[in-house]
Amino acid sequence: MKQFFCDESGQLSMKRICGLLCTIALCVTMYNNSFSDEHTAPSPVLVESVALLAFGCLGLTSVEKIFKKDNNEA
C-alpha cells in the first residue's frame, strides 16, 4: 500500500495523497448527500471543484509516468 503513495524515487507524492483524500471526501459527501434534503446539499461548484482537484492530482501523476523522459537517453 505504501508504494501507491510513493513516487519512483521512494519519496511521498503529495499529489497522490491529495488526490486520494479529495476522492474520499467526494465519495463521503455524495453518500451523505443521497440521504439529506436538497436545501442542505453542498454547492454544485464546490463538489465540482473537489472532483476536478482529485482528477487533476491523480491524472497529473499518471501523465507524468507515461510521458516521463528517461535520463539514460542521450
Kinemage of the C-alpha trace (Angstrom):
@kinemage 1
@onewidth
@group {chain A} dominant
@subgroup {mainchain}
@vectorlist {calphas} color= white
{ca met a 1} P 0.000 0.000 0.000
{ca lys a 2} L 2.904 2.340 0.720
{ca gln a 3} L 4.047 2.000 -2.894
{ca phe a 4} L 0.879 3.790 -4.033
{ca phe a 5} L 1.846 6.933 -2.111
{ca cys a 6} L 5.497 6.969 -3.195
{ca asp a 7} L 6.993 8.006 -6.487
{ca glu a 8} L 9.783 6.208 -8.331
{ca ser a 9} L 12.452 7.663 -6.061
{ca gly a 10} L 10.705 6.321 -2.943
{ca gln a 11} L 9.583 9.716 -1.621
{ca leu a 12} L 5.993 10.526 -0.703
{ca ser a 13} L 3.989 12.009 -3.559
{ca met a 14} L 1.764 14.792 -2.254
{ca lys a 15} L -0.258 14.763 -5.483
{ca arg a 16} L -1.287 11.171 -4.877
{ca ile a 17} L -2.142 11.769 -1.225
{ca cys a 18} L -4.132 14.913 -2.064
{ca gly a 19} L -5.947 13.128 -4.902
{ca leu a 20} L -6.863 10.206 -2.675
{ca leu a 21} L -8.090 12.474 0.129
{ca cys a 22} L -10.191 14.502 -2.333
{ca thr a 23} L -11.670 11.328 -3.771
{ca ile a 24} L -12.569 10.018 -0.315
{ca ala a 25} L -14.086 13.377 0.693
{ca leu a 26} L -16.102 13.485 -2.520
{ca cys a 27} L -17.419 9.939 -2.034
{ca val a 28} L -18.406 10.647 1.578
{ca thr a 29} L -20.128 13.880 0.546
{ca met a 30} L -22.051 12.166 -2.237
{ca tyr a 31} L -23.087 9.327 0.081
{ca asn a 32} L -24.290 11.720 2.790
{ca asn a 33} L -25.969 13.896 0.185
{ca ser a 34} L -28.085 10.996 -1.025
{ca phe a 35} L -29.813 10.837 2.386
{ca ser a 36} L -30.210 14.585 3.015
{ca asp a 37} L -32.683 17.189 1.818
{ca glu a 38} L -31.902 19.281 -1.214
{ca his a 39} L -31.567 22.513 0.753
{ca thr a 40} L -28.722 21.043 2.876
{ca ala a 41} L -26.782 19.806 -0.135
{ca pro a 42} L -23.338 21.310 -0.786
{ca ser a 43} L -22.937 23.804 -3.561
{ca pro a 44} L -22.519 22.201 -7.007
{ca val a 45} L -19.497 24.411 -7.654
{ca leu a 46} L -17.825 23.088 -4.506
{ca val a 47} L -18.469 19.465 -5.470
{ca glu a 48} L -17.162 20.062 -8.995
{ca ser a 49} L -14.070 21.815 -7.622
{ca val a 50} L -13.192 18.879 -5.368
{ca ala a 51} L -13.795 16.459 -8.244
{ca leu a 52} L -11.533 18.458 -10.560
{ca leu a 53} L -8.844 18.677 -7.880
{ca ala a 54} L -8.935 14.910 -7.369
{ca phe a 55} L -8.847 14.298 -11.121
{ca gly a 56} L -6.026 16.791 -11.564
{ca cys a 57} L -3.874 15.330 -8.802
{ca leu a 58} L -4.291 11.707 -9.827
{ca gly a 59} L -4.361 12.462 -13.553
{ca leu a 60} L -1.163 14.519 -13.497
{ca thr a 61} L 0.649 11.728 -11.701
{ca ser a 62} L -0.445 9.286 -14.404
{ca val a 63} L 0.523 11.634 -17.230
{ca glu a 64} L 3.950 12.202 -15.680
{ca lys a 65} L 4.520 8.458 -15.527
{ca ile a 66} L 3.501 7.950 -19.150
{ca phe a 67} L 5.492 10.817 -20.650
{ca lys a 68} L 8.459 10.699 -18.271
{ca lys a 69} L 11.700 11.427 -20.052
{ca asp a 70} L 14.418 8.868 -19.447
{ca asn a 71} L 17.629 10.305 -18.050
{ca asn a 72} L 19.540 7.388 -19.578
{ca glu a 73} L 18.730 8.527 -23.114
{ca ala a 74} L 21.472 10.585 -24.672
